[in-house]
Amino acid sequence: MPVVTVQQGPRTVELKRELVARITDAFVDAYQIPAESVQVWIHEVPTDSWGTAGRLTADR
């Protein structure tokens, strides 16, 4: 059973639904497994807890 972990900043529920569906479809197509065996975990990191190039994402 594949478990996919996505780490990202906050997104809308609609975008997360689409992401989970597409990731699941990719595993179903690539591994020829049932969709029920694919798990997708989304770990959202607040923008004040994530930085790039020396700056917090919240400050951009």
mmCIF file of the N, C-alpha and C atoms, coordinates in Angstrom:
data_MODEL
# 
_entry.id   MODEL 
# 
loop_
_atom_site.group_PDB 
_atom_site.id 
_atom_site.type_symbol 
_atom_site.label_atom_id 
_atom_site.label_alt_id 
_atom_site.label_comp_id 
_atom_site.label_asym_id 
_atom_site.label_entity_id 
_atom_site.label_seq_id 
_atom_site.pdbx_PDB_ins_code 
_atom_site.Cartn_x 
_atom_site.Cartn_y 
_atom_site.Cartn_z 
_atom_site.occupancy 
_atom_site.B_iso_or_equiv 
_atom_site.pdbx_formal_charge 
_atom_site.auth_seq_id 
_atom_site.auth_comp_id 
_atom_site.auth_asym_id 
_atom_site.auth_atom_id 
_atom_site.pdbx_PDB_model_num 
ATOM 1   N N  . MET A 1 1  ? 0.849   -1.174 0.000   1.00 0.00 ? 1  MET A N  1 
ATOM 2   C CA . MET A 1 1  ? 0.000   0.000  0.000   1.00 0.00 ? 1  MET A CA 1 
ATOM 3   C C  . MET A 1 1  ? 0.893   1.235  0.000   1.00 0.00 ? 1  MET A C  1 
ATOM 4   N N  . PRO A 1 2  ? 0.883   2.020  -1.073  1.00 0.00 ? 2  PRO A N  1 
ATOM 5   C CA . PRO A 1 2  ? 1.680   3.247  -1.113  1.00 0.00 ? 2  PRO A CA 1 
ATOM 6   C C  . PRO A 1 2  ? 1.104   4.315  -0.183  1.00 0.00 ? 2  PRO A C  1 
ATOM 7   N N  . VAL A 1 3  ? 2.010   5.006  0.486   1.00 0.00 ? 3  VAL A N  1 
ATOM 8   C CA . VAL A 1 3  ? 1.651   6.167  1.299   1.00 0.00 ? 3  VAL A CA 1 
ATOM 9   C C  . VAL A 1 3  ? 2.476   7.332  0.767   1.00 0.00 ? 3  VAL A C  1 
ATOM 10  N N  . VAL A 1 4  ? 1.807   8.373  0.307   1.00 0.00 ? 4  VAL A N  1 
ATOM 11  C CA . VAL A 1 4  ? 2.461   9.546  -0.258  1.00 0.00 ? 4  VAL A CA 1 
ATOM 12  C C  . VAL A 1 4  ? 2.297   10.685 0.733   1.00 0.00 ? 4  VAL A C  1 
ATOM 13  N N  . THR A 1 5  ? 3.386   11.347 1.089   1.00 0.00 ? 5  THR A N  1 
ATOM 14  C CA . THR A 1 5  ? 3.323   12.494 1.981   1.00 0.00 ? 5  THR A CA 1 
ATOM 15  C C  . THR A 1 5  ? 3.666   13.747 1.200   1.00 0.00 ? 5  THR A C  1 
ATOM 16  N N  . VAL A 1 6  ? 2.802   14.739 1.286   1.00 0.00 ? 6  VAL A N  1 
ATOM 17  C CA . VAL A 1 6  ? 2.994   16.016 0.612   1.00 0.00 ? 6  VAL A CA 1 
ATOM 18  C C  . VAL A 1 6  ? 3.204   17.069 1.695   1.00 0.00 ? 6  VAL A C  1 
ATOM 19  N N  . GLN A 1 7  ? 4.297   17.788 1.624   1.00 0.00 ? 7  GLN A N  1 
ATOM 20  C CA . GLN A 1 7  ? 4.539   18.903 2.535   1.00 0.00 ? 7  GLN A CA 1 
ATOM 21  C C  . GLN A 1 7  ? 4.387   20.174 1.725   1.00 0.00 ? 7  GLN A C  1 
ATOM 22  N N  . GLN A 1 8  ? 3.544   21.071 2.231   1.00 0.00 ? 8  GLN A N  1 
ATOM 23  C CA . GLN A 1 8  ? 3.258   22.288 1.476   1.00 0.00 ? 8  GLN A CA 1 
ATOM 24  C C  . GLN A 1 8  ? 2.729   23.358 2.396   1.00 0.00 ? 8  GLN A C  1 
ATOM 25  N N  . GLY A 1 9  ? 2.637   24.561 1.836   1.00 0.00 ? 9  GLY A N  1 
ATOM 26  C CA . GLY A 1 9  ? 1.960   25.645 2.530   1.00 0.00 ? 9  GLY A CA 1 
ATOM 27  C C  . GLY A 1 9  ? 0.459   25.466 2.425   1.00 0.00 ? 9  GLY A C  1 
ATOM 28  N N  . PRO A 1 10 ? -0.295  26.264 3.134   1.00 0.00 ? 10 PRO A N  1 
ATOM 29  C CA . PRO A 1 10 ? -1.759  26.139 3.135   1.00 0.00 ? 10 PRO A CA 1 
ATOM 30  C C  . PRO A 1 10 ? -2.358  26.291 1.737   1.00 0.00 ? 10 PRO A C  1 
ATOM 31  N N  . ARG A 1 11 ? -3.334  25.440 1.445   1.00 0.00 ? 11 ARG A N  1 
ATOM 32  C CA . ARG A 1 11 ? -4.082  25.482 0.191   1.00 0.00 ? 11 ARG A CA 1 
ATOM 33  C C  . ARG A 1 11 ? -5.562  25.289 0.504   1.00 0.00 ? 11 ARG A C  1 
ATOM 34  N N  . THR A 1 12 ? -6.412  25.572 -0.447  1.00 0.00 ? 12 THR A N  1 
ATOM 35  C CA . THR A 1 12 ? -7.848  25.399 -0.249  1.00 0.00 ? 12 THR A CA 1 
ATOM 36  C C  . THR A 1 12 ? -8.204  23.907 -0.281  1.00 0.00 ? 12 THR A C  1 
ATOM 37  N N  . VAL A 1 13 ? -9.345  23.582 0.291   1.00 0.00 ? 13 VAL A N  1 
ATOM 38  C CA . VAL A 1 13 ? -9.820  22.203 0.282   1.00 0.00 ? 13 VAL A CA 1 
ATOM 39  C C  . VAL A 1 13 ? -10.012 21.723 -1.149  1.00 0.00 ? 13 VAL A C  1 
ATOM 40  N N  . GLU A 1 14 ? -10.499 22.585 -2.028  1.00 0.00 ? 14 GLU A N  1 
ATOM 41  C CA . GLU A 1 14 ? -10.713 22.197 -3.419  1.00 0.00 ? 14 GLU A CA 1 
ATOM 42  C C  . GLU A 1 14 ? -9.402  21.790 -4.088  1.00 0.00 ? 14 GLU A C  1 
ATOM 43  N N  . LEU A 1 15 ? -8.344  22.566 -3.862  1.00 0.00 ? 15 LEU A N  1 
ATOM 44  C CA . LEU A 1 15 ? -7.052  22.227 -4.449  1.00 0.00 ? 15 LEU A CA 1 
ATOM 45  C C  . LEU A 1 15 ? -6.504  20.928 -3.883  1.00 0.00 ? 15 LEU A C  1 
ATOM 46  N N  . LYS A 1 16 ? -6.697  20.708 -2.582  1.00 0.00 ? 16 LYS A N  1 
ATOM 47  C CA . LYS A 1 16 ? -6.209  19.471 -1.968  1.00 0.00 ? 16 LYS A CA 1 
ATOM 48  C C  . LYS A 1 16 ? -6.986  18.263 -2.490  1.00 0.00 ? 16 LYS A C  1 
ATOM 49  N N  . ARG A 1 17 ? -8.273  18.412 -2.708  1.00 0.00 ? 17 ARG A N  1 
ATOM 50  C CA . ARG A 1 17 ? -9.060  17.313 -3.292  1.00 0.00 ? 17 ARG A CA 1 
ATOM 51  C C  . ARG A 1 17 ? -8.505  16.934 -4.665  1.00 0.00 ? 17 ARG A C  1 
ATOM 52  N N  . GLU A 1 18 ? -8.234  17.935 -5.474  1.00 0.00 ? 18 GLU A N  1 
ATOM 53  C CA . GLU A 1 18 ? -7.701  17.696 -6.821  1.00 0.00 ? 18 GLU A CA 1 
ATOM 54  C C  . GLU A 1 18 ? -6.330  17.028 -6.753  1.00 0.00 ? 18 GLU A C  1 
ATOM 55  N N  . LEU A 1 19 ? -5.481  17.496 -5.862  1.00 0.00 ? 19 LEU A N  1 
ATOM 56  C CA . LEU A 1 19 ? -4.151  16.917 -5.709  1.00 0.00 ? 19 LEU A CA 1 
ATOM 57  C C  . LEU A 1 19 ? -4.234  15.449 -5.308  1.00 0.00 ? 19 LEU A C  1 
ATOM 58  N N  . VAL A 1 20 ? -5.063  15.141 -4.308  1.00 0.00 ? 20 VAL A N  1 
ATOM 59  C CA . VAL A 1 20 ? -5.214  13.756 -3.847  1.00 0.00 ? 20 VAL A CA 1 
ATOM 60  C C  . VAL A 1 20 ? -5.728  12.868 -4.979  1.00 0.00 ? 20 VAL A C  1 
ATOM 61  N N  . ALA A 1 21 ? -6.688  13.354 -5.742  1.00 0.00 ? 21 ALA A N  1 
ATOM 62  C CA . ALA A 1 21 ? -7.227  12.573 -6.856  1.00 0.00 ? 21 ALA A CA 1 
ATOM 63  C C  . ALA A 1 21 ? -6.152  12.305 -7.911  1.00 0.00 ? 21 ALA A C  1 
ATOM 64  N N  . ARG A 1 22 ? -5.366  13.318 -8.240  1.00 0.00 ? 22 ARG A N  1 
ATOM 65  C CA . ARG A 1 22 ? -4.340  13.145 -9.277  1.00 0.00 ? 22 ARG A CA 1 
ATOM 66  C C  . ARG A 1 22 ? -3.206  12.236 -8.826  1.00 0.00 ? 22 ARG A C  1 
ATOM 67  N N  . ILE A 1 23 ? -2.794  12.379 -7.575  1.00 0.00 ? 23 ILE A N  1 
ATOM 68  C CA . ILE A 1 23 ? -1.746  11.497 -7.053  1.00 0.00 ? 23 ILE A CA 1 
ATOM 69  C C  . ILE A 1 23 ? -2.247  10.052 -7.042  1.00 0.00 ? 23 ILE A C  1 
ATOM 70  N N  . THR A 1 24 ? -3.466  9.857  -6.586  1.00 0.00 ? 24 THR A N  1 
ATOM 71  C CA . THR A 1 24 ? -4.042  8.512  -6.562  1.00 0.00 ? 24 THR A CA 1 
ATOM 72  C C  . THR A 1 24 ? -4.096  7.929  -7.961  1.00 0.00 ? 24 THR A C  1 
ATOM 73  N N  . ASP A 1 25 ? -4.583  8.704  -8.926  1.00 0.00 ? 25 ASP A N  1 
ATOM 74  C CA . ASP A 1 25 ? -4.650  8.233  -10.317 1.00 0.00 ? 25 ASP A CA 1 
ATOM 75  C C  . ASP A 1 25 ? -3.275  7.852  -10.849 1.00 0.00 ? 25 ASP A C  1 
ATOM 76  N N  . ALA A 1 26 ? -2.251  8.622  -10.495 1.00 0.00 ? 26 ALA A N  1 
ATOM 77  C CA . ALA A 1 26 ? -0.900  8.331  -10.976 1.00 0.00 ? 26 ALA A CA 1 
ATOM 78  C C  . ALA A 1 26 ? -0.418  6.980  -10.457 1.00 0.00 ? 26 ALA A C  1 
ATOM 79  N N  . PHE A 1 27 ? -0.678  6.682  -9.190  1.00 0.00 ? 27 PHE A N  1 
ATOM 80  C CA . PHE A 1 27 ? -0.268  5.397  -8.637  1.00 0.00 ? 27 PHE A CA 1 
ATOM 81  C C  . PHE A 1 27 ? -1.080  4.251  -9.222  1.00 0.00 ? 27 PHE A C  1 
ATOM 82  N N  . VAL A 1 28 ? -2.370  4.468  -9.406  1.00 0.00 ? 28 VAL A N  1 
ATOM 83  C CA . VAL A 1 28 ? -3.217  3.441  -10.020 1.00 0.00 ? 28 VAL A CA 1 
ATOM 84  C C  . VAL A 1 28 ? -2.705  3.109  -11.416 1.00 0.00 ? 28 VAL A C  1 
ATOM 85  N N  . ASP A 1 29 ? -2.385  4.128  -12.194 1.00 0.00 ? 29 ASP A N  1 
ATOM 86  C CA . ASP A 1 29 ? -1.891  3.920  -13.557 1.00 0.00 ? 29 ASP A CA 1 
ATOM 87  C C  . ASP A 1 29 ? -0.500  3.278  -13.575 1.00 0.00 ? 29 ASP A C  1 
ATOM 88  N N  . ALA A 1 30 ? 0.406   3.766  -12.727 1.00 0.00 ? 30 ALA A N  1 
ATOM 89  C CA . ALA A 1 30 ? 1.786   3.293  -12.758 1.00 0.00 ? 30 ALA A CA 1 
ATOM 90  C C  . ALA A 1 30 ? 1.948   1.893  -12.172 1.00 0.00 ? 30 ALA A C  1 
ATOM 91  N N  . TYR A 1 31 ? 1.233   1.609  -11.091 1.00 0.00 ? 31 TYR A N  1 
ATOM 92  C CA . TYR A 1 31 ? 1.418   0.342  -10.384 1.00 0.00 ? 31 TYR A CA 1 
ATOM 93  C C  . TYR A 1 31 ? 0.309   -0.670 -10.637 1.00 0.00 ? 31 TYR A C  1 
ATOM 94  N N  . GLN A 1 32 ? -0.731  -0.246 -11.367 1.00 0.00 ? 32 GLN A N  1 
ATOM 95  C CA . GLN A 1 32 ? -1.866  -1.134 -11.624 1.00 0.00 ? 32 GLN A CA 1 
ATOM 96  C C  . GLN A 1 32 ? -2.429  -1.701 -10.313 1.00 0.00 ? 32 GLN A C  1 
ATOM 97  N N  . ILE A 1 33 ? -2.723  -0.791 -9.381  1.00 0.00 ? 33 ILE A N  1 
ATOM 98  C CA . ILE A 1 33 ? -3.270  -1.166 -8.078  1.00 0.00 ? 33 ILE A CA 1 
ATOM 99  C C  . ILE A 1 33 ? -4.615  -0.474 -7.895  1.00 0.00 ? 33 ILE A C  1 
ATOM 100 N N  . PRO A 1 34 ? -5.441  -0.961 -6.979  1.00 0.00 ? 34 PRO A N  1 
ATOM 101 C CA . PRO A 1 34 ? -6.723  -0.300 -6.736  1.00 0.00 ? 34 PRO A CA 1 
ATOM 102 C C  . PRO A 1 34 ? -6.532  1.031  -6.013  1.00 0.00 ? 34 PRO A C  1 
ATOM 103 N N  . ALA A 1 35 ? -7.384  1.979  -6.336  1.00 0.00 ? 35 ALA A N  1 
ATOM 104 C CA . ALA A 1 35 ? -7.305  3.307  -5.711  1.00 0.00 ? 35 ALA A CA 1 
ATOM 105 C C  . ALA A 1 35 ? -7.411  3.219  -4.191  1.00 0.00 ? 35 ALA A C  1 
ATOM 106 N N  . GLU A 1 36 ? -8.151  2.240  -3.699  1.00 0.00 ? 36 GLU A N  1 
ATOM 107 C CA . GLU A 1 36 ? -8.338  2.096  -2.255  1.00 0.00 ? 36 GLU A CA 1 
ATOM 108 C C  . GLU A 1 36 ? -7.046  1.777  -1.509  1.00 0.00 ? 36 GLU A C  1 
ATOM 109 N N  . SER A 1 37 ? -6.027  1.355  -2.226  1.00 0.00 ? 37 SER A N  1 
ATOM 110 C CA . SER A 1 37 ? -4.768  1.024  -1.563  1.00 0.00 ? 37 SER A CA 1 
ATOM 111 C C  . SER A 1 37 ? -3.806  2.209  -1.476  1.00 0.00 ? 37 SER A C  1 
ATOM 112 N N  . VAL A 1 38 ? -4.162  3.337  -2.066  1.00 0.00 ? 38 VAL A N  1 
ATOM 113 C CA . VAL A 1 38 ? -3.290  4.513  -2.070  1.00 0.00 ? 38 VAL A CA 1 
ATOM 114 C C  . VAL A 1 38 ? -3.726  5.476  -0.974  1.00 0.00 ? 38 VAL A C  1 
ATOM 115 N N  . GLN A 1 39 ? -2.766  5.854  -0.135  1.00 0.00 ? 39 GLN A N  1 
ATOM 116 C CA . GLN A 1 39 ? -3.025  6.851  0.901   1.00 0.00 ? 39 GLN A CA 1 
ATOM 117 C C  . GLN A 1 39 ? -2.192  8.096  0.606   1.00 0.00 ? 39 GLN A C  1 
ATOM 118 N N  . VAL A 1 40 ? -2.804  9.260  0.777   1.00 0.00 ? 40 VAL A N  1 
ATOM 119 C CA . VAL A 1 40 ? -2.100  10.530 0.577   1.00 0.00 ? 40 VAL A CA 1 
ATOM 120 C C  . VAL A 1 40 ? -2.257  11.338 1.859   1.00 0.00 ? 40 VAL A C  1 
ATOM 121 N N  . TRP A 1 41 ? -1.143  11.705 2.442   1.00 0.00 ? 41 TRP A N  1 
ATOM 122 C CA . TRP A 1 41 ? -1.128  12.524 3.650   1.00 0.00 ? 41 TRP A CA 1 
ATOM 123 C C  . TRP A 1 41 ? -0.626  13.912 3.276   1.00 0.00 ? 41 TRP A C  1 
ATOM 124 N N  . ILE A 1 42 ? -1.386  14.918 3.647   1.00 0.00 ? 42 ILE A N  1 
ATOM 125 C CA . ILE A 1 42 ? -0.983  16.300 3.373   1.00 0.00 ? 42 ILE A CA 1 
ATOM 126 C C  . ILE A 1 42 ? -0.597  16.954 4.690   1.00 0.00 ? 42 ILE A C  1 
ATOM 127 N N  . HIS A 1 43 ? 0.637   17.395 4.745   1.00 0.00 ? 43 HIS A N  1 
ATOM 128 C CA . HIS A 1 43 ? 1.152   18.088 5.928   1.00 0.00 ? 43 HIS A CA 1 
ATOM 129 C C  . HIS A 1 43 ? 1.322   19.551 5.550   1.00 0.00 ? 43 HIS A C  1 
ATOM 130 N N  . GLU A 1 44 ? 0.435   20.391 6.068   1.00 0.00 ? 44 GLU A N  1 
ATOM 131 C CA . GLU A 1 44 ? 0.503   21.817 5.754   1.00 0.00 ? 44 GLU A CA 1 
ATOM 132 C C  . GLU A 1 44 ? 1.326   22.557 6.803   1.00 0.00 ? 44 GLU A C  1 
ATOM 133 N N  . VAL A 1 45 ? 2.230   23.349 6.302   1.00 0.00 ? 45 VAL A N  1 
ATOM 134 C CA . VAL A 1 45 ? 3.094   24.140 7.161   1.00 0.00 ? 45 VAL A CA 1 
ATOM 135 C C  . VAL A 1 45 ? 2.661   25.597 7.049   1.00 0.00 ? 45 VAL A C  1 
ATOM 136 N N  . PRO A 1 46 ? 2.357   26.254 8.168   1.00 0.00 ? 46 PRO A N  1 
ATOM 137 C CA . PRO A 1 46 ? 1.959   27.661 8.101   1.00 0.00 ? 46 PRO A CA 1 
ATOM 138 C C  . PRO A 1 46 ? 3.074   28.523 7.487   1.00 0.00 ? 46 PRO A C  1 
ATOM 139 N N  . THR A 1 47 ? 2.671   29.591 6.838   1.00 0.00 ? 47 THR A N  1 
ATOM 140 C CA . THR A 1 47 ? 3.656   30.446 6.163   1.00 0.00 ? 47 THR A CA 1 
ATOM 141 C C  . THR A 1 47 ? 4.638   31.103 7.132   1.00 0.00 ? 47 THR A C  1 
ATOM 142 N N  . ASP A 1 48 ? 4.279   31.180 8.409   1.00 0.00 ? 48 ASP A N  1 
ATOM 143 C CA . ASP A 1 48 ? 5.228   31.753 9.371   1.00 0.00 ? 48 ASP A CA 1 
ATOM 144 C C  . ASP A 1 48 ? 6.182   30.696 9.934   1.00 0.00 ? 48 ASP A C  1 
ATOM 145 N N  . SER A 1 49 ? 6.080   29.463 9.414   1.00 0.00 ? 49 SER A N  1 
ATOM 146 C CA . SER A 1 49 ? 6.969   28.384 9.839   1.00 0.00 ? 49 SER A CA 1 
ATOM 147 C C  . SER A 1 49 ? 7.740   27.793 8.664   1.00 0.00 ? 49 SER A C  1 
ATOM 148 N N  . TRP A 1 50 ? 7.862   28.539 7.588   1.00 0.00 ? 50 TRP A N  1 
ATOM 149 C CA . TRP A 1 50 ? 8.493   28.054 6.359   1.00 0.00 ? 50 TRP A CA 1 
ATOM 150 C C  . TRP A 1 50 ? 9.298   29.202 5.776   1.00 0.00 ? 50 TRP A C  1 
ATOM 151 N N  . GLY A 1 51 ? 10.505  28.939 5.374   1.00 0.00 ? 51 GLY A N  1 
ATOM 152 C CA . GLY A 1 51 ? 11.321  29.998 4.798   1.00 0.00 ? 51 GLY A CA 1 
ATOM 153 C C  . GLY A 1 51 ? 12.062  29.549 3.559   1.00 0.00 ? 51 GLY A C  1 
ATOM 154 N N  . THR A 1 52 ? 12.372  30.517 2.707   1.00 0.00 ? 52 THR A N  1 
ATOM 155 C CA . THR A 1 52 ? 13.152  30.292 1.496   1.00 0.00 ? 52 THR A CA 1 
ATOM 156 C C  . THR A 1 52 ? 14.073  31.481 1.302   1.00 0.00 ? 52 THR A C  1 
ATOM 157 N N  . ALA A 1 53 ? 15.294  31.207 0.954   1.00 0.00 ? 53 ALA A N  1 
ATOM 158 C CA . ALA A 1 53 ? 16.275  32.254 0.647   1.00 0.00 ? 53 ALA A CA 1 
ATOM 159 C C  . ALA A 1 53 ? 16.432  33.240 1.798   1.00 0.00 ? 53 ALA A C  1 
ATOM 160 N N  . GLY A 1 54 ? 16.376  32.723 3.022   1.00 0.00 ? 54 GLY A N  1 
ATOM 161 C CA . GLY A 1 54 ? 16.617  33.563 4.188   1.00 0.00 ? 54 GLY A CA 1 
ATOM 162 C C  . GLY A 1 54 ? 15.433  34.380 4.672   1.00 0.00 ? 54 GLY A C  1 
ATOM 163 N N  . ARG A 1 55 ? 14.256  34.150 4.085   1.00 0.00 ? 55 ARG A N  1 
ATOM 164 C CA . ARG A 1 55 ? 13.075  34.918 4.487   1.00 0.00 ? 55 ARG A CA 1 
ATOM 165 C C  . ARG A 1 55 ? 11.897  33.991 4.736   1.00 0.00 ? 55 ARG A C  1 
ATOM 166 N N  . LEU A 1 56 ? 11.084  34.340 5.747   1.00 0.00 ? 56 LEU A N  1 
ATOM 167 C CA . LEU A 1 56 ? 9.861   33.597 5.967   1.00 0.00 ? 56 LEU A CA 1 
ATOM 168 C C  . LEU A 1 56 ? 8.902   33.787 4.798   1.00 0.00 ? 56 LEU A C  1 
ATOM 169 N N  . THR A 1 57 ? 8.200   32.743 4.455   1.00 0.00 ? 57 THR A N  1 
ATOM 170 C CA . THR A 1 57 ? 7.210   32.836 3.383   1.00 0.00 ? 57 THR A CA 1 
ATOM 171 C C  . THR A 1 57 ? 6.162   33.884 3.729   1.00 0.00 ? 57 THR A C  1 
ATOM 172 N N  . ALA A 1 58 ? 5.814   34.005 5.003   1.00 0.00 ? 58 ALA A N  1 
ATOM 173 C CA . ALA A 1 58 ? 4.812   34.994 5.437   1.00 0.00 ? 58 ALA A CA 1 
ATOM 174 C C  . ALA A 1 58 ? 5.252   36.424 5.150   1.00 0.00 ? 58 ALA A C  1 
ATOM 175 N N  . ASP A 1 59 ? 6.548   36.659 5.041   1.00 0.00 ? 59 ASP A N  1 
ATOM 176 C CA . ASP A 1 59 ? 7.067   38.011 4.802   1.00 0.00 ? 59 ASP A CA 1 
ATOM 177 C C  . ASP A 1 59 ? 7.193   38.351 3.319   1.00 0.00 ? 59 ASP A C  1 
ATOM 178 N N  . ARG A 1 60 ? 6.846   37.466 2.480   1.00 0.00 ? 60 ARG A N  1 
ATOM 179 C CA . ARG A 1 60 ? 6.970   37.717 1.038   1.00 0.00 ? 60 ARG A CA 1 
ATOM 180 C C  . ARG A 1 60 ? 5.762   38.422 0.504   1.00 0.00 ? 60 ARG A C  1 
# 
